[in-house]
Amino acid sequence: MMESTKIFAAAICLDLAVCSALHYVAKFGLPPSLSPSGWQSLAQIWMLAGLRWALVRLFCVVLTKPGSKAVLHRCVTAICLLGPVYESGLLVLFEKHPEHWSGSLSSPGKTLIAATATAIASLFWEVNFPDSRGDACGMSNGTERKQRARALFMRVIRYSIPDALFLCGAFVFLAFAVICEMFIPFYTGKVIDILGSHYQPTSFVTAIFYMGLFSMGSSVGAGLRGGLFMCSLSRLNKRVRVMLFQALVKQEIGFFEVTKTGDLTSRLSTDTTLMSQSVAMNVNILLRSLINMVGVLVLMVSLSWKLTLVTFIEFPLIAISQKIYNNRYEKLSKEVQDSIAQANDTAGECVAGIRTVRSFNTERSEARRYDDRIMVTHDLKTRRDTVRAVYLLFSRLVTLAIQFLMLYYGRQLIKRGEMSTGNLVSFILYQENMGSNVMSVVYICGNMLNSVGAAAKVFEYLDREPQVSTQEELQPETLRGHVQFQDLTFSYPTRPDRPALKGFSLEMKPGHMTALVGASGGGKSTCVSLLERFYQPQEGEILLDGQPLHRYQHKYLHSMVAMVGQEPVLFSGSIRDNIAYGLTDCPPGEGAGSCPQGKRPRLHQQTGARVCFGTDVGERGSQLSGGQKQRIAIARALIRQPQVLILDEVTSSLDTESEHMIQQALASCPSQTLLVIAHRLKTVEKADQIVVIDQGQVLEQGTHQELMDKKGNYYKLRERLFSENNSSGSADHSKPPSQ
């Protein structure tokens, strides 16, 4: 990059020297009788431009390496052609002949200004429209990205079709506001001209009236435009968020294990908002700026085309700096958002585990960890704000330089009588408006790409099909609850190389209680997860009444198969709402008390609960004890009258009386298939079938007495698997003899 810049500077110096020599020879070296005019001068200007181009191009070719960037050669070509094109335009459009055969732009000062302006314009072109003549892979990737961005944007447009009425009204008021806004500077200049010359009350009142009328129209149109666009944005954002949330909750459990919660909440909050802005906000600003730019440019040319050419130097500089600033600022802003999310995660972990933090006296270390996260965010914000400060300083300096140049040249035009003072004031106002519109267009173009990127992330989840399908329709009128695990092999998505079950087979009959026992990590909870269809086994299948489990309709299956976990999850609300959670035949807000008579849980009798149905459980049941939460979870399962009931260590937090009541409630359903995971001997020894699982395989199965008589794995591991008969008072014969 530095080498190309040095070569380009040397080429400009060479061209400047050549042009200066030709200028002085044409102006002072030749007598006026030998100086051609008209079309002859124009032909000589084109010929000299060709010679200059050949000389400078040869100079660049000699110094540059093979395969160097073509932008250098294109820029040199543009500089050499600027003079002839300018002179041709003056002659064709205004019949103004060249001053001499070297051209009016051949003086050192004008040549330097023309070269600088051309270089800026070339840089603007290369930044916004980079060279596409790269390798085939680069072209293919660039084309694919553009096509994908265009497809995503059109899809967002289709999502905005329900807001077509709002958007059409907004576009109408947008055009009305822009048209009114364009005439305000024009009449401002008129007022200044009236005040600066012979005062005419009628003309003054007329100019003031129109200026006020257009100001009022611009304000009303802008307000209505903004309101309608914001309504459209809000409606689209709501629809997309609801659709995304519905798509997320339909995904399989494995999806949530490999996807961070922060990513999902970011999609639901930040990305959906950015996606909604791509139409309602970005298109609004883009169209407003483009319409304004076109109108303002026409008015500027009508006031002074020469002054308009002078101001064109500013626009490429603004566009280039804005684009560079946008890329850098957006990157740093994303890093800031990521660091804020990490800091929030750290704070959330500490608050959620405050009891553990207090128990281990780690308050200071947690504070230091949070301080480290905040310091990273602070450093990134400092870098981001520094980039913004440098950009603002550069843009202000460019604006001041252009205004100084414009005022100086405008004064010269006023002296020559080609422009009035009022027109110069109007032109300055239009020029400021034009600069802000150019900045807005460049910024919005970058922001729209960012919005399209956010839309791609949202559509990625909207289009994702769950790996565990929920579209089947099998729902028989009666279900016996006969469950068969047939040669299952399964690995979790987060650990695909470590099988949780290997060739696992098991049969559970209706009216029987099956107890799964074994060391932690042996595969007991995996069996429960597969029976609940949280996952899909890689090999084998689960049959329910002889039919594959995946053929059952999702809602039907989970009304017939209920599970109570070791750590039950409650939602904020009352106990009544948590017990009736998900039941469609219980009116919302009334809960278990309004359920059909056959489905009332009889919480006091069945689960030992001694709390009011209207009691608020707090966030995740924080206002209740562990035993109360387990009783509510059991009641929530029993109220559904499932044919297959799964209990995963649910009596661990219950007292003896509550456990006895629950056992009586379970005994009242003799045809129910019951699967129990427990560490209490008193619970396990009553099972019709005890299955010992280790490393995803069945080691032994049978009744308690059968397994004790075999003196195998169940016999040897009993002391490790069960608590020491707490409150059970088991018979002494169940203890293994001392060795």
N, C-alpha and C positions, 0 to 999 in steps of 0.2 A: 504493500500500500504506500509506504513512504517513498519507495523507488519510483513508482508511477507518478506520485505527486511532484517529485523533483524533476522528472522528465517533462511533465506537463508544464511546469513553471519555466523550464528552459525553452520549450517550444513556444510558449507565449512571448518570452523575451525576444526570441528570434523573429517571430512574426511582427512584433512591435517595432523592431529595428528596420525590417523590410518596409513596413507601411510608412514609417517616418521618413525613410529615405525617398520613397516614391512621392510622398506628400510634398516634401520640400523641393524635389526636382520639378514636380508639376506646377508648383505655385511660384517658385522663384527662379528655376533654372531655365524654363522655356519662355520665349516671348509670346505674348497673347495671340499673335497671328498663327502660331503653330499649335495652339490648344484647341482640340476638336470640341464640338458641342452636340447636345441632343443624343440621338441614337448611336452616333459614332463613339461618344464618350462612354455610353452604357456598354457597348460591345467591348471597349478596351477595359472597362472595369471588370467585366466577367472574365476576360482573358487574363488579366493580372491576378484575379482571385484564383484562377486555375493554377497559375505559376506558383503563387504563394502556397496553395494546398499541396502541390507536388513537392516543394522544397521542405515544408514543415513535416509532411508525411514521411519523406525520406529520412529526415532527421530523427523522427520518432522510431522508425523501423530499425535504423542503425543502432540506436541506444537501447531499445527494449528487447527483452528476451522473446524467443519464439513462444507462441501460445499465450501472450499477454492479453490482458482484458481489452475487448473491442471498444469499451467506453472511451478510452483515451483517443482512439482514432476517430470515433464519431464526434467527440467534442471538438477536435481540431477541425474537422470538416465543417461543422456548424459555424465555428468562428470565421472561417474563410468565406463562407457563403452569406454571412449576415450582411456585409456591405453591399454586394450586388443585389440581393433580394430587397434590401431597403431602398436602394436607388431605383430599382425597377418599379417598386410600388409607388414611389413619388411621381415617377414619370407617367405611369399608366393611369393612376387615380387622380392626381392633381396637376399633371402636365408640368411638373417642376423638374427642370433639367439639372444634371449634376454640376457642381461647382467647377470641377475639372476632371480630367481623365483618371485620376487616382481615387476619386470618390470623396464625399463629404465626411466620411467616417475614418479617413486615413490619418488624421492628425493624431499625435501621441496620446492626448487626453481622451479623445473620443474612442480611439482604438482600445485603450486600456479599459474604459467603461464598457464598451461593447463586448470585449473578451470576458470580463468579469460577469456581465449579465448572461452571456451565453453559457459560461461554465456553470453558473448557478442553475440555469434552466436545464442543462444536461444532467446535472446531479439530481435535480428534482425528478427528471424522467427516470433515471436509473434506480432511484430509491423506490418510487411508486410503481414503476413498470420495469422490473429487472429483466436482464437479458434472458430470453427463453431458449437461446441456441446453445444449450448445454448438452450433456449426454442424454441418451434416450431414457435412462432410468430417472434422471432429474426431471425431464419433461413429463414423463409418465406420472411421477409422484405429484408434481405441481398440478397437472391437469386433473388428476384424481381428487386432490384436495379441493380444488376449485369446484369441481362437479359435486363433491360431497357437501361442501359448504352451501352451494346453491340448492341442493336437494333438501338439506336441513332447513334452510330459510323458507323454502316453499312449503315445507311441512308445517312450520310454525304459522305461516300465513293461513294454511287450511284450518289449523286449530283456532284461528281468529275469525272464521266465517260467522259464528253466532253473534259476533259483535260488529257485523258489517254496517248496520245502521249507524252505530256510534262512530265508526271509522269514517264513513262517507261524510257525515256531518262535520267531523273534525277536519277533514281535508278541505271542505268548502270554506269553513271559517279560517283555516290556515291560509289559503290563497287570498281571501279577503283581507286578512290582517297584514300580509306581506305587501300587497298592492298599496294599501293605505300607508303603510310605514315608509315605502319608497318615496312618496311625494312630500313627506315632511321636510327633509333637508332642502328640497327644491324650493318650497315656499319660504323657508327660512332665509335662503339667499335672496329671494325676491324682496322680503321685508328689509334686508340690509341695503339692497340697492335703492329702494324707495327712500329710506332714511338718509342715505348718503348723497342723493341727488335732490332735485326739487321735490319737496314734499307734496304728495297728492293724497288727500284724505280718502278719496274713494278707492284708489288702488291699494292704499295701506289697509283699509278695513276689509277689502276683498281678500287680500293675501292672508290677513290674520284669520278671517273666517274659514278659508279653505285649510289653513294649517291646523286650526282647532278641529275642524270637521274630520280631517284625515287622522289626527291624533286620537280623537274619540273612536273612530272606526277601527283603528289599529288596536286600541286597548280592549274594546268589546270583542273583536274577533279573536285576539290572543287569549282572552279569558275563556271564551266559549271553546276555543280549540283545545286549550290545556285541560279544561274540565272533562270534555268528551274523551280525550286521549287517556286521561287518568282513570276514567270509568272503564274504558276498554281494557287497560292494563290490569286493573283490579279483578275484573271478571275473568280474564284469561288466566291470571295467576291462580285464582281460586280453582278453576277447572283443572288446570294442570296439576296442582298440588293434590287434589282429591284423586285424580287418575293415577298419579305416581304412588300415592299411599296405598290405593287399592292393589296396584301391581306388586308393591313390596310385600304386603301381608300375605299374598298368595304364594310367595316363594317358599322353597323347601327350607327346612331347618339348617341344613348344611350351608346354605347361602349366607345365613346370618352368622355362622361360625367363622367364615373366611372373609366377611365384609365387616369393617369397623363401623361402630355406631356413629362415629363422627362423620364418616363418609355419607351415610344415609341421611343424617340430619342436615348435612350441607347440601345434598341434592334437593331436599324438601324445602329448604329455606333460601339459600343463596342462589343456587342454579336455576330454580324455577322463577325467581325474581328476575334474574338476568335474561332468561329466555323470554319472559313476558315483555321485557323492555325492548326487545329487538324489533317489535312491530309498533307498539303503542308509543314508545318514547323515541327510539332511535330513528325510525322512519319519519316521525314527526319533525325532529330537528333536521334530519337530512333534507327532506323536501323543502322545509322552510328556508334553509340555508341556500339550497340550489336555486330555488325560485328567486330569492332575494339577490343572489349573486348575478343571475342573468339580467334582472331588471336594473340593478345598480350599475352593472357594466354598461348597459345601453345608455343610461343617463350620464355616466361619466364620459363616455365617448362623445355624446351630444354636447357636453359642456366644453371638453377639450381633449381631442384624441392624442395630442402631443403629451399632455400631462398624464394621460392614462398610460402611455407607454413608459413613462418614468416610474410610475407606481408599480408597474409589473415586476420591478426588481424585488419588491418586498414579498410577493406572494410565494415564489418558489422557496425563498429562505424560510418563511413561516411554515410552509408545508413540510419542508425537510426537517426542520428542528422539531416540529410537532410530532412527526412520525417517529423520529428517533426517541423523543421524550416519551411518547406513548408506549413504545416497546419496552423501554427500560422501566418506566413507572409501573406498568402493569405487572411486569415480572416481580419487582420488589413488593408490590401490593399483595400479590399472591403469596409470597414468602411471609409477609406480615400476617396475613390471615391464617396461614398454616401454623405459625408460631403462637398466635393467639389461641388457636384450637388446642395446641399442645399444653399451653398454660392452663386453659380451662379444664382439660383432662386431668392435669395434676391437681388442681384445686378440687375437682369433683371426686377424685379418688380419695383425697384426704378427708373431705367432708363425709363421704359415704362410709369410710372406715375410721371414723373419729374415735370409736371405742378402742380399736386396735392401736391407733396412734397414741391415745392417752395411756393405754396399758403398758406400752413399751417405751414411754417417755421420749417420743421422737418428734415432739412439736417443733423443736429448733431445726432439726434436719429437714423436716417437711417444709418449713419456712424457707430454708436455704435453697431447697430444690425448686420451690416456686419462684424465689428470687432469681435463680439462674434462668428459668424460663422467661420471666419478665424482662431480664436484661437482654436476652436474645431479641425479644420483640422490640425493646428500646433501640438497640443498635440498628435493626432493620428499618425502623421508622426514621431514624436519623439519616441513614443513607437515602431512603426514599425522599425525605424532605429536602435533602441537599440537592438531589437531582432536580426536584421541582424548583428550588431557588435558582439554580444555574440556568434552567430553562427560562424562567421568568425574567432573569437579568438579561439574557441574550435577546429575548423577544422584545423587551423594552428598549434596549439599545438599537436594535434594528428598526423599530418603529420610530424612534427619535431621529435616527439618521435619515430615514426616508422622508419624514415630515420636514426636516430641515432642507433636504434637496428639493422637495416638492414646493415648499414656500419660496425658496430662492428662484426656482424656474417659473413658478406662478407669478412672482413679481415681475420677471422679465416679460411674460406674456401680457401682464396688465400695462406695462410701459409701452408695449408695441400696439396696444389697443385690441388685442386678440381675445381678451377676457376681462370681465368686470370683477369688482371686489366681491360682490354677492355671489357670483358664480364660483369664485375661488373658495369662499366659505362653504358653499354647497358641495363643492368637489371634495373638500377636506372631510366633511361629514360622511360623504359617500365612501371615501377611501377608508376611513375608520370602520365603517360598516362592512366594507368588502373584506378587510383584514380579519375581522372577527368571524365572518362567514367562512372564510378559507380555513381558519383554525377549527371551526366547528365541523366542517366536512371531513377534514383529515382525522379529527378525534373520533367522530362518529363512525367512520369507516373502520377504524381499529376496534372501537367498542362493539360494533356489529359482529366482527369476527370473534370477539370474546363471547358475545351472546350466543353465536352459533356454536362455539365450543361448549358452552354451558348446556345448550339444547342437546348437543350430541350425548352428553353424559346423562341427561334426563331420559332421552329416547332409548339409550342403552338399557335402562332398567324397565322402561315401558314395554319394550319389545322382547324382554327376556322371558322365555318360557320356563316354568318350574321343572326341574329334573324329576320331581315326584309329581306325577299328573294327578289332578283332582277333577277330571272331566268325565269320569265313568258314571254310569247310570243305574247300576244294579242295586235294588233296594227291595228285597223280599218282604212279604207281609209278616212272616215269623222268622225268628233267628234262634237256633238252639245254643250257639256259642261254642261249637266244637272247633278247637284251634289246633293246627298242626304246623310245626316248623319242619320243613323238609330240606335237609342238607344245605343249610345256609352258610354262605361265606360273605363277610362284610368287613369293609374298612372305612373309617371315617374320612371325610374329604380333607381334613387337616393332616391326616396321617395315612396316606394311601398305601404306604409300604409296610404298615403294621396291622395285620388282620385282627379285628376285635372278635370275630366269630369264624371258626374254621370247621366246615362240615357239621354244623350244629343241627340236631334233630330233636324234636320234643313234641309230645301230644298232651293236650289239656282237654278233658272231657267236661261236658255240662254237669252241674251239680257237684263238682269236685273242686277241692282246694289244692293248688300246686304252689309249693314254696321253693324259691330259688335261693341257694346258699353258696357261699364260696368267698374266697379272699377278695379284697378290694381290687378292682380292675380286671376281674375274671370274665366279665361279659354280661352280668345280670341286668344292669341298666340298659345295655345295648339291646337285649331281647325286648325290653319294654318299649324302647324307642322304635324298633322295627314293627312291633305289634300296633303301635299308635300311628304307623306310617309317617313318622318324621323323616325317615330315610328309605331308600330303595336298596335292597341287598344286591351285591354284584352277581352272586350265584345262588341258586335255590329259590324257593318261594314259601310264602305263608298262606295256608288255606284256612278259610273261615267257613264252616259248614260245607266243606268240599270245594268252595270257589276261591280262586286267588284273591288275595286281599285287595289288590289294586283295582279289581273290577267293581268294587262297591262304591256307591255314590258317597262323596266326601261327607256331606252333612249326615247322611244316614249312618255311616260307619262310626262317626264320633258321637252319635246319640246312643249307639249300642255298645261302644267300647269307651269306658271312662277310666281315668287314671287320677290317683292322688299321690303327689310326689312327697319326698322327704322334706323338702323346703317349699311349701305351697306359696304360690304367688297370689296376692290379693291386690285389687285395684282400689283407688281412692273412691270413697262412697260409703254407704251403709252396709251393715252385715246382710240386710235383706237383698240389696243389689248384688252383692258378691255371691250369695247362694243361688240367685236366679240368673246369674250371668250366662248370656247366650240363649236363654229359653225364649222362644217366640210366642208362646201361649201365656206368658206372664206380662201384663202391661208394664211399660217402662215406668220406673219410679215407684211401683207398688211392690215388686219383688215377690218373695215367697209367699207372703200372706194372701196374694190374689191368684196363686197358681191353682190349677185344678185339684180337686180333693185328693186324687190318687197320687199327685206329685208333691204334696206338701211334706216338707222334710221332717216335721216333728223333731225339731232340733234338740229340745230339752230331753226327750226320751231316747233318741237314737245316738246322739253324740255327746251328751253330757254338757252341752253349752249352757251357761248361766248368764247370758248377756241379752240385752234387748235387741230386737231386730233392727231398730232404727239407729243403733250406735254407729258412729262414724269410725271406720277402721284406720284412718290416716293414710299417708303415703306409703304404699306397699305393706299396709297393715302394721305400721309402726306403733299404733296405739294399743295393739293387742300382744299378749304373750305368745310364745311358741306353741303352747298347747291349745290356746284359743284359735290360732290360725289353722292348726291341723284339724280341729273339730269342724270349723267352717268349710275347709276344703273337702272333708269327708261328706258333709251335708250337701255340698254343691254337686258331688258325684252321685250320691244316693238319690237325690231328687229327680234325676234323669231316669232312674230305674234301668240301668244298663244291663245287658245280658252278659257282658264280660267286664269284670271290675279288676283293676290293677292297683295294688297298694304297695308303695315303695317306702318301707320303713316309716309308716305313718303313725305308729304308736310310740315312737321314741320319746316324745315330749308329753305324753299323757299320764295322768295318775291312774292308779289301779281301777278306781270306780269308773272313770270315763272309758278306759280300755274295755272293761267288762260290758258296758252298755253298747259299745261299738260292735263287739263280738256278737252280742245278742241281735243287733240290727242286721248284721251280715247273715246270721243263722236264719233270719226270717225270709231269706230268698234262697230256698233249697235248690232251685234249678239254675242258679247263676254260676258261671265259670269264674273262679276266683284265682288270681295270680298274686302271690305275696312275696315280697322281699323283706326279710326281717332278721334281726340279730337277737331276738328273744327266744329262748328255748321253748317257753310256754306257748308261743304263737306257732312256731315251726312244727312242734311235735304233734299238733292236732291236724296237720295237713294230710290229705289223702295221698299226696305224692310229694316227696322231697327230691330235688334235683341238685346235685353238687356240680358246680361249674368252675372250671379253672382254665385260664388262657384260651377262652372261647370254645371250649369243648366240654361235653357232658362226661363226667368221670363216673358218677354213680347216680342211681335213682331208685326210689322205693319208699316205703313207709319209714317212720322213725325207728320202729322196733326192728324192721328188716335190715336197715342200714347199721344199727347198733350191733346186731348179731353178726354181720359180715366183718365187723371190725376193720373197715377199710378207711378211705379218706374221710368220710363223715365222722367216723369214730375218732380218728386221730386229730382232726381239726376242730372238734366240737368246742374245746376250751377256748380256741382262738376265735371261732366264728360267733359265739354267743357270749353275752354278759353272764356273770357268775350267778345265774338263776335269780337275779334280783327280783324280789317279791314273788317269785314263782313257787318256792317251796317244793321243787321237784323231788320225786322219789329218789332215794339213795341208789337204787339199782341202775339209774341212768348214768351214774358216774363211772368212768372207766377205772378198773382196779389199779392200784399203785404198782409201778414196775419194780 
